[in-house]
């Protein structure tokens, strides 16, 4: 199964965001973008664990394609995020974002910078661990991708048919489902 390029591009998400503001509920669209965008780093990390434990070049390349698609999807979703919807973000800011916030420091910005530094240090410490068991890591990634795709499909069906929110969430769910199927194919080839 060949990896498919993600349908979602930054310009497509921006166009859907503009449509949602003009004709629908911009708040619902932004909330769904936040939910989908915030789920992707966890999914990327689970696929990267599978990639780290890959038993063959083909498994490593498939996981790499999935990570690339998930990152591209996240970049596209973030392009549609309204700067005023920052309060919807559940994740901690990146180290770069947190340090940029120190240009005009307030207590929150300093706390964000401290948290980002702790997270970066913990991440560096984790890289010294031995590679995970590929089968277990890939099974976990398949399960996480499948669960996320199901949840996003359910959210998409709760939106008005044809709405921008329903379209973008359904497409993210499709990317997750395709990613799950690609990794599941690797498991099936190993078992056969």
C-alpha positions in Angstrom: 0.0 0.0 0.0 1.6 3.3 -1.1 1.5 6.2 1.3 -1.0 8.8 0.1 -0.1 12.5 0.4 -2.4 14.3 2.8 -5.3 16.1 1.1 -5.1 18.9 3.7 -2.9 21.8 2.7 -2.5 25.0 4.6 -4.3 26.9 1.9 -7.2 24.4 1.9 -7.6 24.7 5.7 -7.4 28.4 5.6 -10.1 28.5 2.9 -12.3 26.2 5.1 -11.7 28.4 8.1 -12.7 31.5 6.1 -15.9 29.7 4.9 -16.7 28.7 8.4 -16.5 32.3 9.6 -18.6 33.6 6.7 -21.3 31.0 6.5 -21.2 28.7 9.6 -19.8 28.7 13.1 -16.2 29.8 13.2 -16.0 28.9 16.9 -17.0 25.2 16.2 -14.5 25.1 13.4 -11.7 26.5 15.6 -12.6 24.1 18.4 -12.4 21.1 16.1 -9.1 22.3 14.7 -7.8 22.5 18.2 -8.9 19.0 19.1 -7.5 17.5 15.9 -4.2 19.5 16.0 -3.6 18.8 19.7 -4.0 15.0 19.2 -1.4 14.8 16.5 1.8 15.2 18.6 0.8 12.2 20.7 0.1 10.1 17.6 3.3 11.2 16.0 5.3 10.1 19.1 3.6 6.7 19.1 4.5 6.2 15.4 8.1 7.3 16.1 8.4 4.7 18.8 7.4 2.1 16.2 9.9 3.6 13.7 12.7 3.4 16.3 12.1 -0.3 16.8 11.6 -1.2 13.1 12.9 -4.6 12.2 13.3 -3.8 8.5 14.0 -0.9 6.2 10.4 -1.2 4.8 8.9 -0.9 8.3 11.1 2.1 9.0 10.2 3.8 5.7 6.4 3.2 6.2 6.6 4.7 9.7 8.6 7.6 8.3 5.8 8.2 5.7 3.2 8.1 8.4 5.1 10.6 10.6 5.6 12.9 7.6 1.9 12.8 6.7 0.9 13.4 10.3 3.2 16.4 10.6 2.0 17.8 7.3 -1.5 17.5 8.5 -0.7 19.3 11.8 1.0 22.1 9.9 -2.1 22.4 7.6 -4.4 22.5 10.6 -2.4 25.1 12.4 -2.6 27.3 9.4 -6.3 27.5 9.9 -6.1 28.3 13.6 -7.2 31.8 14.5 -4.6 33.6 16.6 -7.4 34.4 19.0 -8.1 30.7 19.6 -4.9 30.2 21.5 -6.9 29.5 24.6 -8.1 26.3 23.0 -4.6 24.9 22.8 -4.1 22.2 25.4 -0.4 21.5 24.7 2.5 23.4 26.3 4.2 25.9 24.0 7.3 24.7 22.2 10.7 25.9 23.5 10.9 28.4 20.6 7.5 29.8 21.3 8.2 30.0 25.0 11.5 31.8 24.5 9.9 34.2 22.0 7.4 35.1 24.7 10.2 36.2 27.0 10.7 39.3 24.8 7.8 40.8 26.7 7.8 38.7 29.8 5.0 38.3 32.2 4.5 35.5 34.8 2.7 33.2 32.4 5.4 33.6 29.7 8.2 32.8 32.2 6.3 29.8 33.5 5.8 28.6 29.9 9.5 29.0 29.2 10.4 27.0 32.3 8.0 24.2 31.4 9.3 24.1 27.8 12.9 23.8 29.1 12.0 21.0 31.5 10.1 19.2 28.6 13.1 19.6 26.3 15.5 18.3 29.0 13.2 15.3 29.7 12.9 14.6 25.9 16.7 14.6 25.6 17.0 12.1 28.5 14.4 9.8 26.9 16.6 9.5 23.8 19.1 7.4 25.7 16.6 4.5 26.2 17.0 1.3 24.1 14.7 1.0 21.0 11.2 -0.3 21.8 9.9 -3.6 20.7 8.7 -3.0 17.2 5.6 -5.2 17.4 4.3 -3.7 20.6 5.1 -0.1 19.6 3.4 -0.6 16.2 0.4 -2.2 17.8 0.1 0.7 20.2 0.4 3.2 17.3 -2.2 1.3 15.2 -4.6 1.3 18.2 -4.0 5.0 18.9 -4.4 6.0 15.2 -7.6 3.9 14.9 -9.1 5.3 18.1 -8.3 8.9 17.1 -9.8 8.3 13.6 -13.0 6.9 15.2 -13.4 9.8 17.6 -12.8 12.3 14.8 -15.4 10.5 12.5 -17.9 10.8 15.4 -17.1 14.5 15.8 -17.5 15.1 12.0 -20.9 13.4 12.0 -22.0 15.7 14.8 -21.4 18.7 12.5 -23.9 19.9 9.9 -23.5 18.0 6.6 -21.2 19.8 4.2 -19.9 22.2 6.8 -16.3 23.3 6.8 -15.8 21.7 10.2 -17.2 18.4 9.1 -15.0 18.4 5.9 -11.8 19.2 7.7 -12.3 16.7 10.5 -13.4 14.0 8.1 -10.3 14.5 6.1 -8.1 14.3 9.2 -9.9 11.1 10.2 -9.2 9.7 6.7 -5.4 10.6 7.0 -5.4 8.8 10.4 -7.2 5.8 9.1 -4.9 5.5 6.1 -1.9 5.8 8.5 -3.3 3.1 10.7 -3.9 0.8 7.7 -0.3 1.3 6.5 1.1 0.3 9.8 -1.4 -2.5 10.2 -0.1 -3.9 6.8 3.4 -4.1 8.3 2.0 -6.2 11.2 0.1 -8.5 8.8 3.2 -9.0 6.7 5.2 -10.0 9.7 2.6 -12.4 11.0 2.1 -14.1 7.6 
